[in-house]
Amino acid sequence: MGSGPVERWKVISKHLGALSSRSEADVADVQKAIMKYNPKYEKQWLFDSLASFVKVIPKEDNYLPSLFPKMAALALKLPEHVKKAIPLLSAGRTAAVTLSQVQISCLLANAFFCTFPHRNACGAHTEYWGLPSINFTSLFGKTSQRKRQKLRAIMQYFKEVTDSPPRGLVTFERRCLSNAELPDWTSSKKKLLQLHVTSQGSIEDDGVGMLQVDFAASLVGGGVLNSGLLQEEILFLIHPELIVSRLFTERLGDNECLIITGCQKFSIYSGFGDRFEWVGPCVDSVGRDEWFRLQRQIVAMDALHFKHPSEQYDVRKVQRELNKAYCGFKKVGAGEPDVATGKWGCGAFNGEPQLKALIQLMAAAEAGRGLAFFTFRDEKTKRDVEQMYKLLVREDVTVGQLYALIQDYCRLRTHGGSGVDLLQFITLRSSRSQL
């Protein structure tokens, strides 16, 4: 195999070159090429999911045999398009990386063919333990319906970028705020800004032109390259260029987020989790900015994962979520759009929608942005959030006053007052004019 990256690339080039020279290739050919430069994993890596995916595609629609060689050729163009090392977006430091969509396609083709060295081991003492996985090995392994649907979206991306290389740029910015840059929530005099709550539509479709929130894991992309299929994974599947952020973005800290500007939407989907289905290709009609980036901005911000819902009623954890949301929503210039979000950190993370809605509303107010809140067909949450907002606006409550109110509610919950939800608490305080 050789001892260095140059020797390794020679081996990769030999085997992917042989694959790219064919007019057609099958999964066995892909597997053979990958294992030639990853012999260490010969008995560990499976390709069941990839093989199963190919088998279920009707013969008349199966473009994969001709696509695999094109993808190999795209992967081999990496030295032509990426001439120097991509810097890491390291923890504790604000920095940005801008890549062309062609560069991203080359990098993702290499991820598909599992060429990135030292990125298969992710234990606590490995070289890249603070980074997500990037090689596609887990996606190729044990088969499932979820993985087959994921592969449909990802292969649609590769079909499009090999047929017609995209021409724009995408920027990945890690934002890290110091303690001095974070608001004093207790004394904030900011008033709540505009809120629109809807149970219909989605962040990615109806939030076009807004800052769209990715309900992220601290390792961005979450389980996109495995079996995960929550909001973040779906976002990464329909915008596959987001996946490349896993190559260079270290785990997000409590005062950090990742903002991606310019990624393209390649697929339409339906459903969620086990009901997720790839529906078809998407023609992305979003305009471009002066950098020739698509005018789509996504912020990846990770909520806390509570083993039990009661854990979130700790003032320190509320403050952590406020700081995280503010980091994501903070403006850096004039004319920045409102925020499209929803039940961030709820569901599998056990966040409570009423509390998470107020936290995001406060952070948006402090950042000077309005909020569009999507409840994903949850009518109860829609009614609850609207009612809380109307009460708070009617009483002209400031962010600082609302923070104090939430502190009071946390104390109530800590002392066993779990029979009253946040809406009831606010309603009761309003009726007594204690807001």
N, C-alpha and C positions, 0 to 999 in steps of 0.2 A: 504493500500500500504506500510505502514511502513515509517519511517522517514529518513532512510539513504540508502546508496548504497547497503549495504549487504542485507537489507530487500527487496529492489527493485529487486536485482538479484535473490532472492528466488522466487519472483513472476514470473519473466521472466523465470527462470528455470522450474517452474511448467508448464507453458503454452507452452513454446517451447519444453519441454520434452514430453508433450502429443502429440505435432505435430510430433516430431521426431520418436515417437514410431509407427506411422502409416506406412503402406506400400505405401499409396498414400494420397494426400491431394489436395484440390482445393483452389481457391482464397478466398472463403468464410471462409475456415479454417484458412488461413493465416491472413485474416482480423480480425477474432475473437480473435486469439492469440495476435496480435499486440494491439488491443484495450483493452484487459484485463489489460495491464500494462501502457496504455496511456488513461485512461478513460476521462481525461480532454478534449480530442480532439474528443470525440465520435461523436459530431454533426458537426465537422469541416473537418475531413479527409475523402477523397473519395478514392475509389479503382477502379474507372471506367477504367482507362488506363490499369491497370494490368489485369482486367477481359477481356477487349476488346482484349488485346494482346493474351491471352490464347485462346480465341474463334477463332481467325483468323489462328491459326496454324493447318495445316491438322492433322487429328486424327492419321495417321500412323507415323507422325513426332513429335508428342507431348510428349516430355519426362518430361514435367513440373510436372505432378501429382506425379511422383516418386522422382523428384528433390527437391520439397519443403521440405519434411521430412529430406532429406540429408543436406540441407542448414541449417535447424533448429539444427540438430546435430552438424554441423560445428560451428554455432554460440555459442553453449553451451560449446565448447572446449576452449573458450577464457581464462578462469582462468588457464587452463593447459598450454597454450602457451604464454600468456602475464601475467607475474607474478607481474609486478609493473607498476605504472602509466607511460604512455608515456609522455615525456617532451614536452612542447609547443615549437615550433620554433617562438619565440616571436620577435616582431618588435624591430629593433635597435640593434640586437645582432647576430653575426655569430655563428651558431651552426648546428649540424647534428644529425640525427636520422637514425640508421640502423635497419631494421626489416627483419625477414625472410619472404619469400613468404607465408609460412604457417600462420604466425602471421597476415599478411595482409589479407589473405583469411578469417580468423576468424573475424577480425575487420570489413571487408566489409559485411560479413554475418550478423553481428550485425547491421550494417547500414541499410541493407535491411529490417531487422525485427524491425527497429526503436527503438533500445534499449538504445541509448545514451541519458541520462537525460540532461535537460537544453539546448538542442541544437535545439529545435523547435521554440523558440522565438528568434528573431534576431534584435529587435529594438535597438535604440541608447543607452538605459540604461540597457540592459540585460547583463547577466554575460559574454556571449561569443559573444558580438556584433562585435568584430574585427575578427571573424573567419567565414569561409563559413559554409553553412549548410552541414550536413553529413547524417542525416537520410533520407530515400528514399521517404518520404511522398509526396513531390511535384511531383515526377516522377509517383507515383501511381494515382494521382488525375485526373483532367479533361483530357479526352482521346484525342489523336491526332495521326496522322500518324507518326509524328516525334517521339513521345514517344514509339510507338509500335516498331519502328526500333531500338531505343535506348535499349529497353528491350531485343530485340533479341541478341544484342551484350553483354549485361551484363549477361544474363542468359547463354549464351555460356561460358562465363568465369566461372560461378559457376558450370556448368556441368563438365568442365575440371578439376577444382581444387577439386571437390568432387570425381571424378573418379580416379584421379591420383594427389595426393598432390605435388605441385612444391617444389623444394629443394634448391633454391638459396636465395640470400640476395638482398635487395634494399636499397640504401642510399638516404636520403632526406637531402640536405644541404641548409640552408638559408645563403646567403652571403650578408653581409652588409659592404659597403665601407665607410670609413670616408672621410671627405673632403680632407685630406692630401693624401689619396690614389687615388684620382681622377686626371686625366691628366689636365695639363694646355693646353687647346685646342689651345689657341692663339699662343703659342710659340712652339708647337710640330714640330719636324723636321722629324718625321716618314714619310716614303714613302708608297704609296698605294701598297698593296700586291696583290697576284693573285686573279682574279675574274672570275668565270664561271657563265654565265647567260643562263638559259634554260626555254623555255615555256612548256616543257614536263616533265612528272614525278611529284613526290611529295617529300616533305621533309622526311616523315617517311619511304618511300620505297627506294628512290634513295639517301637519306642522311645517310644510314646505315654506321656506323663507324665514322660519323662526330658528332659534337655537334649540336643537332637538336633544333631549336628554337620553343618554344610554344608561340604563339601570345596570351599571357595570359591576364586575367582580374586581377586586384589587389587582389581580392579574388580568389585564384587559382581554376581553373576548370570552372569558369564562370557559365553558365547555364546548365552544364552537367546533373544536377539532376532536371532540369525543361525542358523548351522547346528550349533552345539555341542549335544551331547546326552549329557553325562556326568552324574555324580551331582548336581552343583549345578544344572545346567540343568533336569533332571527335577524336582528339588525346587521350583524356581521355577514350573514349568509346572503342577504339581498344586496348588500354593499360589500362584496368580497375584498375590495381594496383595504377595508378596515383591518383585515386579518394580518396584513404586513406589519401593523403596529406591534404585534406580538414579538417580532424579531428584535426590536430595540427599546421597548418600554419596560423599565423595571416596575416592580410592584408599587402601586400608589400608596402614599402615606395619608395620614388624616387631613393634612392641609394641602393636598395635591389633587389635580385632575388632568385629564388628557382631552385636548380640543382638536378635532379633526375638521379641516376645511377643504372641501372640493371633491369628496368621494362620489363615485357614480353609482346609481341604482341600476342593477342588471336583471333583477327578477321580481316577479309578483308571486305572492303566496296567500294561503288561507290557513286558518287554524293556529293552534298553539300547543306546545308540548307534543303529546302523542298524536294530536289531530293536525299537526303541521303538514302542509302539502305544498310542494312547488307547483304553481299554476302555469307559469309561462314566462317568456322574456319580457323585459320592460324597456320601452323607449324613453330614455330620460330626457325630458324637455326643459330642465332647469337651465337658466342662463349662466353665463360665466362672468367672473370679475376681471379686473385689469391684469391679474396674474394668470389669467386663463384657467382659473379654478372654478369648478361648478359652485354655484352659490348655495351650497348646502353645508351647514355647520352642525357637527354633533359633538356633545360633551360627554365623555365617559367619566362618571363619578360613582364611586362605590359606597353604598349604604352599609351600616353595621348589620351583621347577621346575629340575630338574637335566638338563643336556644329556646327561650320561653318569652312570649310577648311582654310579660311584666317587666323584663329587664330594661326595656326602652324608657321606662318612666324613672330614669335616673338623670338628674339635671346635667351631669357631666356628659352623658351620652346624647342628650338633646343638644347640648352646645357643640358637640363634635359634629352632629348631623347639620346643624346650622352653618358651621364653618365650612364643611365640605360643600354644601349647596351654594354658599356665597362664593367660594373659590370657583365653582363652575359658572356661576351667573355673572360674576364681576365684569363690568364693562372696561374696555381698554381704549375706546374712542367714542365719538359722537355717532348717533344714528344707528346704534346696534339694536337688533330686533327683540321682540318679546320671546319668552321661553315656552316651548311645548314640552309638557311633562305629564306625569300621571302618578300611579301608585308606586313610586320609587321605594325600593326596599321592603315592599309588602310581599305577599305570597310566600315564597320559599324562605325569605329572610325574616318573616314573622313581624314585619313592621305593621303598625296600625294606621289605616288610611287617613283617618281624621288628623292624627298628629303629624304624619308625613306631609299632608297637604298644607297645614299651618306652617310647618318648618320651611317648606319651599316658598310659600307666600311671603314669609318674613325675609328670607334671603333675597328673593326677587325685589322686594320693596327696598331693601338696603342697597341693592345693586342698581336700582332705578329702572327695572323692567317689569312689564306686565306678564301675566301668566295665563297660558291655556292649559287646562287640566283635563286629561282624558281618563275616564274611569273604565274604559273597555267593557261596556255593556253592564256595568255595575250601577244600577239605578239608585240603590240605597246610599252608596258613597256620594253620588252626584247630589242627591237631596241634602245629605248631611253637610257637605262642604259648602254648598250654596247657602244653607241656613246659617252656618257659622260665619261666613263672610258677610252676609247681610247684617247680622247682629253687630259684628265688630266695626263695620263701616258706619252703621247708624250711630254707634257710640263714639265714633271718631278716635278709635283706639290706635295708639302708636305701636311700633315694633317693640319698644322697651316695655310698654304696658302689657302687651301680649306675652312677652317673655316672662314677665312676673306672674301672669295668670297661669301659664304653663308650669312654672315652678310650684305654684300653689297646688295645681292638680297633681303634680308628681308627688308632693308631700302627702296629699290625700291618698294616692294609690299606695304609697309606701306604708301608710298606717292602716291599710286594709279596706280603703274605700273603693273597692273594685266594682261595686254595683252601679256606679254612675259613670257613663262614658263622657268623653271630652265635650261633645255637643251639649249634653244635659248639664254639665258643669258650667259651660259658658252661658247657656240659657238661664240657668238659675242665678248666676252672677248678674246677668243683664236685668232680670226681673227685680233684683234688689239694688240696681244701679251701682254695682260694685266693679264695673269693668274699668 
